[in-house]
Amino acid sequence: MKAALHLPGANALGVVLLHAYTGGPADINLLAHALNRQGYPVVAPVFAGHENNDPDELLRQSPLIWWDQVEATVAAMANQTEQVAVFGLSLGGIFAMRALAVMPQVTLGGVIASPVMSGASNVPVNFWRWFKAMRRRQHLPLSPTAAEQAALTQQLVAIEQFNAGTQPLLAGLTKPVFIAAALQDTMIDPQRTIALQAALKQAPVTFKGYAADHVLTVNAAHHQLEHDIEQFLMKEYEGQL
């Protein structure tokens, strides 16, 4: 069972890390520990339905449930620290940007290979690959039912609707934002991540592109990504650069 990650630290800035669709805290474990070594307390929740790698359990959830978890996680961190930073990988980036836009406790943050802006993706294809892998582990039928196919469509539409509600909030955002784009992304069109910079008309943006695929937090780019986020926090929060 996937468990939330809690790493205590002495820094007055707490960091909330949000994982990807069908993922979990393992997605951002390396980044979490890298930031924690710099003294930042770090929390990474598990989005509802992701705990047990059960596709049917995941398909019963909604982005509104996940957003409630983000709000609760940020509130809990804000009770322990002076300020909060939120970063999200892929799906998690959508919630990170909403948090930056609407939560005063969140003073900076950003996205990693995230489809905040509209565009193409291979999420359905990759979901069914994950679905079959999980079913194979459980020795269950590999082919989805019509109800499961409909549930995925409904859930992805709900995510896009939540995303569409976030996009209008971005133009007025003035908080520092870090954007990491996977330039060889095969999950989502990398232009979706790149386009976010243009949408942030008033925010100070740190943009970094990486010659790597989607999950930058665990692939060959992860060391550079960790360094770049550490530098972003030093510059925008600690004012040391």
C-alpha positions in Angstrom: 0.0 0.0 0.0 1.3 3.4 -0.9 1.8 5.7 2.1 2.0 9.5 2.3 5.6 10.9 2.7 6.4 13.0 5.7 9.9 14.4 6.1 10.5 16.9 9.0 12.8 19.8 8.6 13.8 23.0 10.4 13.3 25.4 7.5 10.5 28.0 7.8 9.4 27.1 4.3 7.5 23.8 3.9 7.3 21.9 0.6 4.3 20.0 -0.6 4.9 17.6 -3.5 2.1 16.2 -5.6 2.4 13.0 -7.6 1.2 12.0 -11.1 -1.9 10.2 -12.3 -1.7 6.5 -11.5 1.4 7.2 -9.5 2.3 7.9 -5.9 4.9 9.4 -3.6 7.5 7.2 -5.2 7.2 9.5 -8.2 8.7 12.4 -6.2 10.7 10.5 -3.5 14.1 11.5 -4.9 13.1 15.1 -5.1 11.5 15.0 -1.6 14.7 13.7 0.0 16.9 16.1 -2.0 14.9 19.1 -0.7 14.7 17.6 2.8 18.5 17.4 2.9 18.5 21.2 2.4 16.4 21.5 5.6 12.9 21.9 4.1 10.1 19.9 5.7 8.4 17.9 2.9 5.0 16.3 2.6 3.7 14.2 -0.3 0.1 13.0 0.0 -1.3 10.0 -1.8 -4.3 10.9 -4.0 -7.4 9.0 -3.2 -7.7 5.8 -5.3 -4.0 5.5 -5.8 -3.2 3.7 -2.5 -3.4 0.1 -3.7 -2.8 0.2 -7.5 -6.4 -0.8 -8.0 -7.7 0.6 -11.2 -11.4 0.4 -10.2 -10.7 2.2 -7.0 -8.9 5.0 -8.8 -11.7 5.3 -11.4 -14.2 5.9 -8.5 -12.4 9.2 -7.6 -12.6 12.7 -8.9 -10.3 15.8 -9.2 -12.5 17.5 -6.6 -11.6 14.8 -4.1 -7.9 15.2 -4.9 -8.2 19.0 -4.6 -9.7 18.6 -1.1 -6.7 16.6 -0.2 -4.3 19.3 -1.5 -6.1 22.0 0.5 -5.9 19.9 3.7 -2.2 19.1 3.1 -1.3 22.7 2.5 -3.3 23.8 5.6 -1.6 21.3 7.8 1.9 22.4 6.5 1.0 26.0 6.9 0.2 25.3 10.6 3.8 24.2 11.0 5.8 26.6 8.8 5.7 30.3 7.9 5.3 29.7 4.2 4.4 26.8 1.8 5.8 25.9 -1.6 3.8 23.4 -3.8 5.2 21.5 -6.8 3.4 18.9 -8.8 4.4 16.3 -11.4 2.0 15.9 -14.3 -1.5 15.8 -12.8 -0.1 17.1 -9.6 1.0 20.2 -11.4 -2.6 21.2 -12.2 -3.3 21.2 -8.4 0.0 23.0 -7.7 -1.0 25.9 -10.1 -4.5 26.1 -8.6 -2.9 26.2 -5.1 -0.6 29.0 -6.2 -3.5 31.0 -7.7 -6.0 30.7 -4.8 -4.2 29.8 -1.6 -2.5 32.7 0.2 -0.4 30.3 2.3 1.3 29.1 -0.9 3.9 31.7 -1.8 5.8 29.9 -4.6 5.9 26.6 -6.4 5.6 25.1 -9.8 5.1 22.2 -12.2 7.1 19.3 -13.7 6.0 18.0 -17.1 2.4 19.1 -16.4 -0.6 19.5 -18.8 -1.9 22.7 -17.2 -2.5 24.2 -20.7 -4.7 22.5 -23.2 -3.3 20.2 -25.9 -2.6 16.6 -26.9 -1.7 13.7 -24.6 -1.4 9.9 -24.6 -2.9 9.5 -21.1 -5.7 7.1 -22.1 -3.2 4.8 -23.9 -0.8 4.8 -20.9 -3.7 4.3 -18.5 -4.7 1.1 -20.1 -1.1 -0.1 -20.1 -1.0 0.5 -16.4 -4.5 -1.1 -16.0 -3.3 -4.3 -17.7 -0.1 -4.4 -15.6 -2.0 -4.1 -12.4 -4.6 -6.7 -13.4 -1.8 -9.1 -14.4 -0.3 -8.8 -10.9 -3.7 -9.6 -9.5 -4.3 -12.5 -11.9 -7.5 -10.8 -13.1 -8.9 -10.3 -16.7 -6.8 -7.9 -18.6 -9.5 -6.4 -20.9 -11.5 -3.5 -19.4 -15.3 -3.7 -19.2 -17.5 -1.1 -21.0 -18.2 0.4 -17.6 -14.5 0.8 -16.9 -13.9 2.4 -20.3 -16.7 4.8 -19.6 -15.4 5.6 -16.1 -12.0 6.5 -17.5 -13.5 8.9 -20.1 -15.6 10.5 -17.4 -12.7 10.9 -15.1 -10.4 12.5 -17.7 -13.2 14.9 -18.8 -13.5 15.9 -15.1 -9.8 16.5 -14.9 -9.9 18.7 -18.0 -12.9 20.6 -16.6 -11.0 21.2 -13.4 -8.0 22.3 -15.4 -10.1 24.6 -17.5 -11.3 26.3 -14.3 -7.7 26.8 -13.3 -6.4 28.4 -16.5 -8.3 31.8 -16.1 -6.7 32.3 -12.7 -3.1 32.2 -14.1 -2.9 35.6 -15.8 -3.2 37.4 -12.5 -0.7 35.2 -10.6 2.3 37.2 -9.3 4.1 34.5 -7.2 7.3 32.9 -8.4 6.7 29.8 -10.5 9.1 27.1 -11.6 8.4 25.3 -14.8 10.2 22.0 -15.8 9.4 20.8 -19.3 10.3 17.3 -20.5 11.3 18.1 -24.1 11.1 14.4 -25.2 7.8 13.8 -23.4 5.8 10.9 -24.9 2.9 11.2 -22.3 1.8 14.8 -22.9 2.7 17.2 -25.7 5.7 19.1 -24.2 4.2 22.3 -25.7 1.5 22.1 -23.1 4.2 22.7 -20.4 6.1 25.2 -22.4 2.9 27.2 -23.1 2.4 27.7 -19.4 5.1 30.4 -19.3 3.2 32.6 -21.8 0.0 32.2 -19.7 1.8 33.6 -16.6 1.7 37.2 -17.7 2.7 38.8 -14.3 4.5 36.0 -12.5 8.3 35.7 -12.3 9.0 32.4 -14.1 12.0 30.2 -13.9 11.8 27.9 -17.0 14.0 24.8 -17.5 13.8 22.3 -20.4 15.2 18.8 -20.1 16.1 16.4 -22.9 14.2 13.6 -21.3 10.8 11.8 -21.2 7.8 12.5 -18.9 8.8 11.5 -15.4 11.7 13.9 -14.9 11.7 13.2 -11.2 13.1 9.6 -11.6 14.7 9.5 -15.1 18.1 10.6 -16.1 17.2 14.2 -15.6 16.3 13.9 -11.9 19.7 15.1 -10.6 19.6 18.3 -12.6 15.9 18.9 -11.8 16.6 18.6 -8.1 19.5 21.0 -8.4 17.4 23.5 -10.4 14.5 23.4 -7.9 17.0 23.9 -5.0 18.4 26.9 -6.9 14.9 28.3 -7.5 14.1 28.1 -3.8 17.4 29.7 -2.8 16.7 32.6 -5.2 13.0 33.2 -4.7 12.6 32.3 -1.0 16.0 32.6 0.6 17.3 35.4 -1.6 20.8 33.9 -1.7 21.5 34.1 -5.5 
